[in-house]
Amino acid sequence: MAVKNIPITRMDCPTCIPVLEREVLRLNGVEEVKGSFMTKNLRVNYDPERVQLTQIEAAIERVGYQISYKRYPSVFTRLREFFRNERSEFVPQLTDAEFPGKVIHASVNAAVLFTSPTCPTCKAYKPRFIELAKRASGKANFYEMNIVSTDTWRDYDVMSIPTVLLFKAGEVSGRFTALPQTEDIEAALDG
């Protein structure tokens, strides 16, 4: 059994820890993962004969985080990414003023993704949500709400991001948090 302390960068909130732990624990050969928001570190106990360190690092990067001892694109590249506002015709941005008409009083079910532009997990998850919106376009309308520029999230106790709320007849019918699985959301839409 091997133990590796992996320093993580871009960890902005404590809700990052369960997402990282869950993603790394999915790997066959990882026995235990313990994260610390205070030290921005993941302690991973794993069997090197069943899982490689590169696979563990890839799992961390897959959910949008970076590892301190690895090289990544320059600060300027990251700034360009930060200021680039990804928009999708399948997942339009919603404002607080639009929310009641497009979600609460709409005759169609809605799936709302609550995100932040500085959240690495949100950035990693958004393409999956857009793909879900393409696949399930007739089942619901899909929207994104930026928690930095809106207040609606407060009314629905959104305590971690990304969070997806499903609305049927104006009421919350499903809540998916901590890197929501699109298969679970799609199944809830079908149900």
Rosetta constraint file for C-alpha pairs under 8 A:
AtomPair CA 1 CA 45 HARMONIC 6.72 0.50
AtomPair CA 1 CA 46 HARMONIC 5.66 0.50
AtomPair CA 1 CA 47 HARMONIC 4.79 0.50
AtomPair CA 1 CA 48 HARMONIC 6.89 0.50
AtomPair CA 2 CA 45 HARMONIC 5.68 0.50
AtomPair CA 2 CA 46 HARMONIC 5.35 0.50
AtomPair CA 2 CA 47 HARMONIC 6.04 0.50
AtomPair CA 2 CA 48 HARMONIC 6.57 0.50
AtomPair CA 3 CA 43 HARMONIC 6.92 0.50
AtomPair CA 3 CA 44 HARMONIC 5.57 0.50
AtomPair CA 3 CA 45 HARMONIC 4.51 0.50
AtomPair CA 3 CA 46 HARMONIC 6.42 0.50
AtomPair CA 4 CA 43 HARMONIC 5.75 0.50
AtomPair CA 4 CA 44 HARMONIC 5.28 0.50
AtomPair CA 4 CA 45 HARMONIC 6.68 0.50
AtomPair CA 5 CA 41 HARMONIC 6.50 0.50
AtomPair CA 5 CA 42 HARMONIC 5.61 0.50
AtomPair CA 5 CA 43 HARMONIC 4.41 0.50
AtomPair CA 5 CA 44 HARMONIC 6.36 0.50
AtomPair CA 6 CA 41 HARMONIC 5.54 0.50
AtomPair CA 6 CA 42 HARMONIC 5.06 0.50
AtomPair CA 6 CA 43 HARMONIC 6.29 0.50
AtomPair CA 6 CA 44 HARMONIC 7.65 0.50
AtomPair CA 6 CA 67 HARMONIC 6.87 0.50
AtomPair CA 6 CA 68 HARMONIC 7.81 0.50
AtomPair CA 7 CA 40 HARMONIC 5.97 0.50
AtomPair CA 7 CA 41 HARMONIC 4.38 0.50
AtomPair CA 7 CA 42 HARMONIC 6.41 0.50
AtomPair CA 7 CA 67 HARMONIC 5.83 0.50
AtomPair CA 7 CA 68 HARMONIC 5.42 0.50
AtomPair CA 7 CA 69 HARMONIC 7.47 0.50
AtomPair CA 8 CA 40 HARMONIC 5.41 0.50
AtomPair CA 8 CA 41 HARMONIC 5.54 0.50
AtomPair CA 8 CA 42 HARMONIC 7.24 0.50
AtomPair CA 8 CA 65 HARMONIC 6.85 0.50
AtomPair CA 8 CA 66 HARMONIC 5.75 0.50
AtomPair CA 8 CA 67 HARMONIC 4.66 0.50
AtomPair CA 8 CA 68 HARMONIC 5.57 0.50
AtomPair CA 9 CA 40 HARMONIC 6.99 0.50
AtomPair CA 9 CA 65 HARMONIC 6.57 0.50
AtomPair CA 9 CA 66 HARMONIC 5.24 0.50
AtomPair CA 9 CA 67 HARMONIC 5.86 0.50
AtomPair CA 9 CA 68 HARMONIC 5.73 0.50
AtomPair CA 10 CA 65 HARMONIC 6.15 0.50
AtomPair CA 10 CA 66 HARMONIC 6.62 0.50
AtomPair CA 10 CA 120 HARMONIC 7.10 0.50
AtomPair CA 11 CA 16 HARMONIC 6.50 0.50
AtomPair CA 11 CA 37 HARMONIC 7.40 0.50
AtomPair CA 11 CA 40 HARMONIC 6.63 0.50
AtomPair CA 11 CA 65 HARMONIC 7.07 0.50
AtomPair CA 11 CA 120 HARMONIC 7.88 0.50
AtomPair CA 12 CA 16 HARMONIC 7.42 0.50
AtomPair CA 12 CA 119 HARMONIC 7.21 0.50
AtomPair CA 13 CA 37 HARMONIC 7.26 0.50
AtomPair CA 14 CA 37 HARMONIC 5.55 0.50
AtomPair CA 15 CA 19 HARMONIC 7.19 0.50
AtomPair CA 15 CA 160 HARMONIC 5.97 0.50
AtomPair CA 15 CA 161 HARMONIC 7.67 0.50
AtomPair CA 15 CA 178 HARMONIC 7.52 0.50
AtomPair CA 16 CA 20 HARMONIC 6.26 0.50
AtomPair CA 16 CA 37 HARMONIC 7.94 0.50
AtomPair CA 16 CA 121 HARMONIC 7.74 0.50
AtomPair CA 16 CA 178 HARMONIC 7.97 0.50
AtomPair CA 17 CA 21 HARMONIC 6.03 0.50
AtomPair CA 17 CA 35 HARMONIC 5.60 0.50
AtomPair CA 17 CA 36 HARMONIC 6.96 0.50
AtomPair CA 17 CA 37 HARMONIC 6.71 0.50
AtomPair CA 18 CA 22 HARMONIC 5.90 0.50
AtomPair CA 18 CA 35 HARMONIC 7.86 0.50
AtomPair CA 18 CA 178 HARMONIC 7.11 0.50
AtomPair CA 19 CA 23 HARMONIC 6.18 0.50
AtomPair CA 19 CA 63 HARMONIC 7.81 0.50
AtomPair CA 19 CA 178 HARMONIC 5.53 0.50
AtomPair CA 19 CA 179 HARMONIC 6.33 0.50
AtomPair CA 20 CA 24 HARMONIC 6.23 0.50
AtomPair CA 20 CA 35 HARMONIC 7.76 0.50
AtomPair CA 20 CA 60 HARMONIC 6.30 0.50
AtomPair CA 20 CA 63 HARMONIC 7.31 0.50
AtomPair CA 21 CA 25 HARMONIC 6.00 0.50
AtomPair CA 21 CA 33 HARMONIC 5.60 0.50
AtomPair CA 21 CA 34 HARMONIC 6.68 0.50
AtomPair CA 21 CA 35 HARMONIC 6.68 0.50
AtomPair CA 21 CA 42 HARMONIC 7.90 0.50
AtomPair CA 22 CA 26 HARMONIC 6.42 0.50
AtomPair CA 23 CA 27 HARMONIC 7.62 0.50
AtomPair CA 23 CA 59 HARMONIC 6.19 0.50
AtomPair CA 23 CA 60 HARMONIC 7.20 0.50
AtomPair CA 23 CA 63 HARMONIC 7.71 0.50
AtomPair CA 24 CA 30 HARMONIC 7.23 0.50
AtomPair CA 24 CA 33 HARMONIC 7.17 0.50
AtomPair CA 24 CA 56 HARMONIC 6.12 0.50
AtomPair CA 24 CA 59 HARMONIC 5.79 0.50
AtomPair CA 24 CA 60 HARMONIC 6.83 0.50
AtomPair CA 25 CA 30 HARMONIC 5.75 0.50
AtomPair CA 25 CA 31 HARMONIC 7.16 0.50
AtomPair CA 25 CA 32 HARMONIC 6.85 0.50
AtomPair CA 25 CA 33 HARMONIC 6.58 0.50
AtomPair CA 26 CA 30 HARMONIC 7.60 0.50
AtomPair CA 27 CA 51 HARMONIC 7.24 0.50
AtomPair CA 27 CA 55 HARMONIC 7.97 0.50
AtomPair CA 27 CA 56 HARMONIC 7.52 0.50
AtomPair CA 28 CA 50 HARMONIC 6.69 0.50
AtomPair CA 28 CA 51 HARMONIC 6.53 0.50
AtomPair CA 29 CA 46 HARMONIC 5.62 0.50
AtomPair CA 29 CA 47 HARMONIC 5.18 0.50
AtomPair CA 29 CA 48 HARMONIC 7.48 0.50
AtomPair CA 29 CA 49 HARMONIC 7.85 0.50
AtomPair CA 29 CA 50 HARMONIC 4.93 0.50
AtomPair CA 29 CA 51 HARMONIC 5.25 0.50
AtomPair CA 30 CA 44 HARMONIC 7.23 0.50
AtomPair CA 30 CA 45 HARMONIC 6.13 0.50
AtomPair CA 30 CA 46 HARMONIC 4.24 0.50
AtomPair CA 30 CA 47 HARMONIC 6.39 0.50
AtomPair CA 30 CA 51 HARMONIC 7.06 0.50
AtomPair CA 31 CA 44 HARMONIC 7.73 0.50
AtomPair CA 31 CA 45 HARMONIC 5.52 0.50
AtomPair CA 31 CA 46 HARMONIC 5.35 0.50
AtomPair CA 31 CA 47 HARMONIC 7.51 0.50
AtomPair CA 32 CA 44 HARMONIC 5.88 0.50
AtomPair CA 32 CA 45 HARMONIC 5.10 0.50
AtomPair CA 32 CA 46 HARMONIC 7.07 0.50
AtomPair CA 33 CA 42 HARMONIC 6.70 0.50
AtomPair CA 33 CA 43 HARMONIC 5.66 0.50
AtomPair CA 33 CA 44 HARMONIC 4.60 0.50
AtomPair CA 33 CA 45 HARMONIC 6.42 0.50
AtomPair CA 34 CA 42 HARMONIC 5.73 0.50
AtomPair CA 34 CA 43 HARMONIC 5.18 0.50
AtomPair CA 34 CA 44 HARMONIC 6.64 0.50
AtomPair CA 35 CA 40 HARMONIC 7.48 0.50
AtomPair CA 35 CA 41 HARMONIC 5.77 0.50
AtomPair CA 35 CA 42 HARMONIC 4.33 0.50
AtomPair CA 35 CA 43 HARMONIC 6.21 0.50
AtomPair CA 36 CA 40 HARMONIC 5.58 0.50
AtomPair CA 36 CA 41 HARMONIC 5.40 0.50
AtomPair CA 36 CA 42 HARMONIC 6.46 0.50
AtomPair CA 37 CA 41 HARMONIC 6.93 0.50
AtomPair CA 46 CA 51 HARMONIC 7.10 0.50
AtomPair CA 47 CA 51 HARMONIC 6.18 0.50
AtomPair CA 48 CA 52 HARMONIC 5.64 0.50
AtomPair CA 48 CA 53 HARMONIC 7.53 0.50
AtomPair CA 51 CA 55 HARMONIC 6.69 0.50
AtomPair CA 51 CA 56 HARMONIC 7.64 0.50
AtomPair CA 52 CA 56 HARMONIC 6.73 0.50
AtomPair CA 53 CA 57 HARMONIC 6.21 0.50
AtomPair CA 54 CA 58 HARMONIC 6.05 0.50
AtomPair CA 55 CA 59 HARMONIC 6.25 0.50
AtomPair CA 56 CA 60 HARMONIC 6.50 0.50
AtomPair CA 57 CA 61 HARMONIC 6.27 0.50
AtomPair CA 57 CA 67 HARMONIC 7.41 0.50
AtomPair CA 58 CA 62 HARMONIC 5.91 0.50
AtomPair CA 59 CA 63 HARMONIC 6.83 0.50
AtomPair CA 60 CA 64 HARMONIC 7.01 0.50
AtomPair CA 60 CA 65 HARMONIC 5.82 0.50
AtomPair CA 60 CA 66 HARMONIC 7.09 0.50
AtomPair CA 60 CA 67 HARMONIC 7.85 0.50
AtomPair CA 61 CA 65 HARMONIC 4.92 0.50
AtomPair CA 61 CA 66 HARMONIC 5.76 0.50
AtomPair CA 61 CA 67 HARMONIC 7.76 0.50
AtomPair CA 62 CA 124 HARMONIC 6.99 0.50
AtomPair CA 63 CA 120 HARMONIC 7.24 0.50
AtomPair CA 63 CA 121 HARMONIC 5.24 0.50
AtomPair CA 63 CA 124 HARMONIC 5.53 0.50
AtomPair CA 63 CA 125 HARMONIC 7.27 0.50
AtomPair CA 64 CA 120 HARMONIC 4.57 0.50
AtomPair CA 64 CA 121 HARMONIC 4.91 0.50
AtomPair CA 64 CA 122 HARMONIC 7.79 0.50
AtomPair CA 64 CA 123 HARMONIC 6.76 0.50
AtomPair CA 64 CA 124 HARMONIC 5.09 0.50
AtomPair CA 65 CA 120 HARMONIC 6.04 0.50
AtomPair CA 65 CA 121 HARMONIC 7.25 0.50
AtomPair CA 66 CA 70 HARMONIC 7.72 0.50
AtomPair CA 66 CA 72 HARMONIC 7.94 0.50
AtomPair CA 73 CA 77 HARMONIC 6.00 0.50
AtomPair CA 73 CA 78 HARMONIC 6.84 0.50
AtomPair CA 74 CA 78 HARMONIC 6.45 0.50
AtomPair CA 75 CA 79 HARMONIC 6.13 0.50
AtomPair CA 76 CA 80 HARMONIC 6.23 0.50
AtomPair CA 77 CA 81 HARMONIC 6.36 0.50
AtomPair CA 78 CA 82 HARMONIC 6.11 0.50
AtomPair CA 79 CA 83 HARMONIC 6.22 0.50
AtomPair CA 80 CA 84 HARMONIC 6.00 0.50
AtomPair CA 82 CA 117 HARMONIC 7.08 0.50
AtomPair CA 82 CA 118 HARMONIC 7.24 0.50
AtomPair CA 87 CA 91 HARMONIC 7.40 0.50
AtomPair CA 87 CA 92 HARMONIC 6.84 0.50
AtomPair CA 87 CA 93 HARMONIC 7.67 0.50
AtomPair CA 88 CA 92 HARMONIC 6.04 0.50
AtomPair CA 88 CA 130 HARMONIC 7.33 0.50
AtomPair CA 90 CA 130 HARMONIC 6.38 0.50
AtomPair CA 90 CA 133 HARMONIC 5.97 0.50
AtomPair CA 90 CA 134 HARMONIC 6.46 0.50
AtomPair CA 90 CA 137 HARMONIC 7.98 0.50
AtomPair CA 90 CA 142 HARMONIC 6.82 0.50
AtomPair CA 91 CA 130 HARMONIC 6.27 0.50
AtomPair CA 91 CA 133 HARMONIC 6.91 0.50
AtomPair CA 91 CA 142 HARMONIC 5.21 0.50
AtomPair CA 91 CA 143 HARMONIC 4.75 0.50
AtomPair CA 91 CA 144 HARMONIC 6.17 0.50
AtomPair CA 92 CA 142 HARMONIC 7.30 0.50
AtomPair CA 92 CA 143 HARMONIC 5.21 0.50
AtomPair CA 92 CA 144 HARMONIC 6.15 0.50
AtomPair CA 93 CA 143 HARMONIC 5.88 0.50
AtomPair CA 93 CA 144 HARMONIC 4.82 0.50
AtomPair CA 93 CA 145 HARMONIC 5.78 0.50
AtomPair CA 93 CA 146 HARMONIC 7.66 0.50
AtomPair CA 94 CA 98 HARMONIC 6.08 0.50
AtomPair CA 94 CA 99 HARMONIC 6.37 0.50
AtomPair CA 94 CA 143 HARMONIC 6.34 0.50
AtomPair CA 94 CA 144 HARMONIC 6.00 0.50
AtomPair CA 94 CA 145 HARMONIC 5.33 0.50
AtomPair CA 94 CA 146 HARMONIC 7.97 0.50
AtomPair CA 95 CA 99 HARMONIC 6.24 0.50
AtomPair CA 95 CA 145 HARMONIC 6.85 0.50
AtomPair CA 95 CA 150 HARMONIC 6.38 0.50
AtomPair CA 96 CA 100 HARMONIC 7.81 0.50
AtomPair CA 96 CA 150 HARMONIC 5.78 0.50
AtomPair CA 96 CA 151 HARMONIC 6.65 0.50
AtomPair CA 96 CA 152 HARMONIC 5.93 0.50
AtomPair CA 98 CA 102 HARMONIC 6.06 0.50
AtomPair CA 99 CA 103 HARMONIC 5.50 0.50
AtomPair CA 99 CA 104 HARMONIC 6.91 0.50
AtomPair CA 99 CA 152 HARMONIC 7.89 0.50
AtomPair CA 100 CA 104 HARMONIC 4.69 0.50
AtomPair CA 100 CA 105 HARMONIC 5.89 0.50
AtomPair CA 100 CA 106 HARMONIC 7.93 0.50
AtomPair CA 101 CA 105 HARMONIC 5.16 0.50
AtomPair CA 101 CA 106 HARMONIC 5.98 0.50
AtomPair CA 102 CA 106 HARMONIC 5.32 0.50
AtomPair CA 103 CA 108 HARMONIC 7.98 0.50
AtomPair CA 103 CA 109 HARMONIC 7.42 0.50
AtomPair CA 103 CA 110 HARMONIC 5.87 0.50
AtomPair CA 103 CA 167 HARMONIC 6.99 0.50
AtomPair CA 103 CA 170 HARMONIC 6.46 0.50
AtomPair CA 104 CA 167 HARMONIC 7.47 0.50
AtomPair CA 104 CA 169 HARMONIC 7.02 0.50
AtomPair CA 104 CA 170 HARMONIC 3.95 0.50
AtomPair CA 104 CA 171 HARMONIC 7.09 0.50
AtomPair CA 105 CA 169 HARMONIC 7.40 0.50
AtomPair CA 105 CA 170 HARMONIC 5.95 0.50
AtomPair CA 106 CA 169 HARMONIC 7.46 0.50
AtomPair CA 106 CA 170 HARMONIC 7.25 0.50
AtomPair CA 107 CA 169 HARMONIC 7.01 0.50
AtomPair CA 108 CA 140 HARMONIC 6.07 0.50
AtomPair CA 108 CA 141 HARMONIC 6.86 0.50
AtomPair CA 108 CA 168 HARMONIC 7.53 0.50
AtomPair CA 108 CA 169 HARMONIC 7.67 0.50
AtomPair CA 109 CA 139 HARMONIC 7.09 0.50
AtomPair CA 109 CA 140 HARMONIC 4.64 0.50
AtomPair CA 109 CA 141 HARMONIC 6.29 0.50
AtomPair CA 109 CA 166 HARMONIC 7.42 0.50
AtomPair CA 109 CA 167 HARMONIC 5.62 0.50
AtomPair CA 109 CA 168 HARMONIC 4.87 0.50
AtomPair CA 109 CA 169 HARMONIC 6.82 0.50
AtomPair CA 110 CA 140 HARMONIC 4.93 0.50
AtomPair CA 110 CA 141 HARMONIC 4.65 0.50
AtomPair CA 110 CA 142 HARMONIC 5.77 0.50
AtomPair CA 110 CA 143 HARMONIC 7.49 0.50
AtomPair CA 110 CA 166 HARMONIC 5.78 0.50
AtomPair CA 110 CA 167 HARMONIC 5.10 0.50
AtomPair CA 110 CA 168 HARMONIC 6.86 0.50
AtomPair CA 111 CA 140 HARMONIC 6.58 0.50
AtomPair CA 111 CA 141 HARMONIC 6.22 0.50
AtomPair CA 111 CA 142 HARMONIC 4.83 0.50
AtomPair CA 111 CA 143 HARMONIC 6.25 0.50
AtomPair CA 111 CA 164 HARMONIC 6.58 0.50
AtomPair CA 111 CA 165 HARMONIC 5.74 0.50
AtomPair CA 111 CA 166 HARMONIC 4.51 0.50
AtomPair CA 111 CA 167 HARMONIC 6.32 0.50
AtomPair CA 112 CA 142 HARMONIC 5.96 0.50
AtomPair CA 112 CA 143 HARMONIC 4.77 0.50
AtomPair CA 112 CA 144 HARMONIC 5.48 0.50
AtomPair CA 112 CA 145 HARMONIC 6.94 0.50
AtomPair CA 112 CA 164 HARMONIC 5.43 0.50
AtomPair CA 112 CA 165 HARMONIC 5.31 0.50
AtomPair CA 112 CA 166 HARMONIC 6.49 0.50
AtomPair CA 113 CA 129 HARMONIC 7.97 0.50
AtomPair CA 113 CA 142 HARMONIC 7.84 0.50
AtomPair CA 113 CA 143 HARMONIC 6.17 0.50
AtomPair CA 113 CA 144 HARMONIC 4.57 0.50
AtomPair CA 113 CA 145 HARMONIC 6.11 0.50
AtomPair CA 113 CA 162 HARMONIC 6.75 0.50
AtomPair CA 113 CA 163 HARMONIC 5.78 0.50
AtomPair CA 113 CA 164 HARMONIC 4.45 0.50
AtomPair CA 113 CA 165 HARMONIC 6.71 0.50
AtomPair CA 114 CA 144 HARMONIC 5.89 0.50
AtomPair CA 114 CA 145 HARMONIC 4.87 0.50
AtomPair CA 114 CA 146 HARMONIC 5.98 0.50
AtomPair CA 114 CA 147 HARMONIC 6.35 0.50
AtomPair CA 114 CA 153 HARMONIC 7.24 0.50
AtomPair CA 114 CA 158 HARMONIC 7.83 0.50
AtomPair CA 114 CA 161 HARMONIC 6.36 0.50
AtomPair CA 114 CA 162 HARMONIC 5.66 0.50
AtomPair CA 114 CA 163 HARMONIC 5.26 0.50
AtomPair CA 114 CA 164 HARMONIC 6.22 0.50
AtomPair CA 115 CA 119 HARMONIC 7.28 0.50
AtomPair CA 115 CA 122 HARMONIC 5.79 0.50
AtomPair CA 115 CA 144 HARMONIC 7.14 0.50
AtomPair CA 115 CA 145 HARMONIC 6.22 0.50
AtomPair CA 115 CA 146 HARMONIC 5.06 0.50
AtomPair CA 115 CA 147 HARMONIC 5.96 0.50
AtomPair CA 115 CA 161 HARMONIC 5.64 0.50
AtomPair CA 115 CA 162 HARMONIC 5.17 0.50
AtomPair CA 115 CA 163 HARMONIC 7.15 0.50
AtomPair CA 116 CA 122 HARMONIC 6.76 0.50
AtomPair CA 116 CA 146 HARMONIC 5.24 0.50
AtomPair CA 116 CA 147 HARMONIC 5.75 0.50
AtomPair CA 116 CA 148 HARMONIC 6.22 0.50
AtomPair CA 116 CA 161 HARMONIC 7.44 0.50
AtomPair CA 116 CA 162 HARMONIC 7.92 0.50
AtomPair CA 117 CA 122 HARMONIC 7.54 0.50
AtomPair CA 117 CA 123 HARMONIC 7.35 0.50
AtomPair CA 117 CA 146 HARMONIC 7.26 0.50
AtomPair CA 119 CA 123 HARMONIC 6.47 0.50
AtomPair CA 119 CA 161 HARMONIC 7.73 0.50
AtomPair CA 120 CA 124 HARMONIC 6.28 0.50
AtomPair CA 121 CA 125 HARMONIC 5.97 0.50
AtomPair CA 121 CA 161 HARMONIC 7.86 0.50
AtomPair CA 121 CA 162 HARMONIC 7.01 0.50
AtomPair CA 121 CA 179 HARMONIC 7.13 0.50
AtomPair CA 122 CA 126 HARMONIC 5.93 0.50
AtomPair CA 122 CA 161 HARMONIC 6.80 0.50
AtomPair CA 122 CA 162 HARMONIC 5.32 0.50
AtomPair CA 122 CA 179 HARMONIC 8.00 0.50
AtomPair CA 123 CA 127 HARMONIC 7.72 0.50
AtomPair CA 124 CA 128 HARMONIC 7.96 0.50
AtomPair CA 125 CA 129 HARMONIC 6.51 0.50
AtomPair CA 125 CA 162 HARMONIC 7.60 0.50
AtomPair CA 125 CA 179 HARMONIC 6.83 0.50
AtomPair CA 126 CA 130 HARMONIC 6.20 0.50
AtomPair CA 127 CA 131 HARMONIC 6.22 0.50
AtomPair CA 128 CA 132 HARMONIC 6.25 0.50
AtomPair CA 128 CA 182 HARMONIC 7.07 0.50
AtomPair CA 129 CA 133 HARMONIC 6.17 0.50
AtomPair CA 129 CA 182 HARMONIC 6.84 0.50
AtomPair CA 130 CA 134 HARMONIC 6.34 0.50
AtomPair CA 131 CA 135 HARMONIC 6.29 0.50
AtomPair CA 132 CA 136 HARMONIC 5.90 0.50
AtomPair CA 132 CA 182 HARMONIC 6.46 0.50
AtomPair CA 132 CA 186 HARMONIC 7.43 0.50
AtomPair CA 133 CA 137 HARMONIC 5.40 0.50
AtomPair CA 133 CA 141 HARMONIC 7.77 0.50
AtomPair CA 133 CA 142 HARMONIC 6.04 0.50
AtomPair CA 136 CA 140 HARMONIC 6.97 0.50
AtomPair CA 136 CA 186 HARMONIC 7.21 0.50
AtomPair CA 137 CA 141 HARMONIC 6.79 0.50
AtomPair CA 137 CA 142 HARMONIC 7.92 0.50
AtomPair CA 139 CA 189 HARMONIC 6.52 0.50
AtomPair CA 139 CA 190 HARMONIC 7.50 0.50
AtomPair CA 140 CA 189 HARMONIC 7.51 0.50
AtomPair CA 145 CA 150 HARMONIC 7.08 0.50
AtomPair CA 146 CA 150 HARMONIC 6.16 0.50
AtomPair CA 147 CA 151 HARMONIC 6.59 0.50
AtomPair CA 147 CA 152 HARMONIC 7.88 0.50
AtomPair CA 147 CA 153 HARMONIC 6.48 0.50
AtomPair CA 151 CA 155 HARMONIC 7.62 0.50
AtomPair CA 152 CA 156 HARMONIC 7.09 0.50
AtomPair CA 153 CA 157 HARMONIC 6.37 0.50
AtomPair CA 153 CA 158 HARMONIC 5.39 0.50
AtomPair CA 154 CA 158 HARMONIC 6.30 0.50
AtomPair CA 158 CA 163 HARMONIC 6.90 0.50
AtomPair CA 160 CA 177 HARMONIC 6.87 0.50
AtomPair CA 160 CA 178 HARMONIC 6.95 0.50
AtomPair CA 161 CA 177 HARMONIC 6.81 0.50
AtomPair CA 161 CA 178 HARMONIC 6.66 0.50
AtomPair CA 161 CA 179 HARMONIC 7.86 0.50
AtomPair CA 162 CA 177 HARMONIC 6.24 0.50
AtomPair CA 162 CA 178 HARMONIC 6.35 0.50
AtomPair CA 162 CA 179 HARMONIC 6.18 0.50
AtomPair CA 162 CA 180 HARMONIC 7.42 0.50
AtomPair CA 163 CA 175 HARMONIC 7.21 0.50
AtomPair CA 163 CA 176 HARMONIC 5.63 0.50
AtomPair CA 163 CA 177 HARMONIC 4.48 0.50
AtomPair CA 163 CA 178 HARMONIC 6.84 0.50
AtomPair CA 163 CA 179 HARMONIC 7.50 0.50
AtomPair CA 163 CA 180 HARMONIC 6.94 0.50
AtomPair CA 164 CA 175 HARMONIC 5.93 0.50
AtomPair CA 164 CA 176 HARMONIC 5.09 0.50
AtomPair CA 164 CA 177 HARMONIC 6.51 0.50
AtomPair CA 164 CA 180 HARMONIC 7.10 0.50
AtomPair CA 165 CA 172 HARMONIC 6.51 0.50
AtomPair CA 165 CA 173 HARMONIC 7.53 0.50
AtomPair CA 165 CA 174 HARMONIC 5.66 0.50
AtomPair CA 165 CA 175 HARMONIC 4.72 0.50
AtomPair CA 165 CA 176 HARMONIC 6.44 0.50
AtomPair CA 166 CA 172 HARMONIC 5.64 0.50
AtomPair CA 166 CA 173 HARMONIC 5.41 0.50
AtomPair CA 166 CA 174 HARMONIC 4.82 0.50
AtomPair CA 166 CA 175 HARMONIC 6.46 0.50
AtomPair CA 166 CA 189 HARMONIC 7.95 0.50
AtomPair CA 167 CA 171 HARMONIC 5.21 0.50
AtomPair CA 167 CA 172 HARMONIC 4.50 0.50
AtomPair CA 167 CA 173 HARMONIC 5.39 0.50
AtomPair CA 167 CA 174 HARMONIC 7.13 0.50
AtomPair CA 168 CA 172 HARMONIC 6.49 0.50
AtomPair CA 168 CA 173 HARMONIC 5.98 0.50
AtomPair CA 174 CA 188 HARMONIC 7.17 0.50
AtomPair CA 176 CA 180 HARMONIC 5.20 0.50
AtomPair CA 176 CA 181 HARMONIC 7.72 0.50
AtomPair CA 176 CA 185 HARMONIC 7.42 0.50
AtomPair CA 180 CA 184 HARMONIC 7.71 0.50
AtomPair CA 180 CA 185 HARMONIC 7.69 0.50
AtomPair CA 181 CA 185 HARMONIC 6.62 0.50
AtomPair CA 182 CA 186 HARMONIC 6.04 0.50
AtomPair CA 183 CA 187 HARMONIC 6.11 0.50
AtomPair CA 184 CA 188 HARMONIC 6.22 0.50
AtomPair CA 185 CA 189 HARMONIC 6.26 0.50
AtomPair CA 186 CA 190 HARMONIC 6.31 0.50
AtomPair CA 187 CA 191 HARMONIC 6.21 0.50
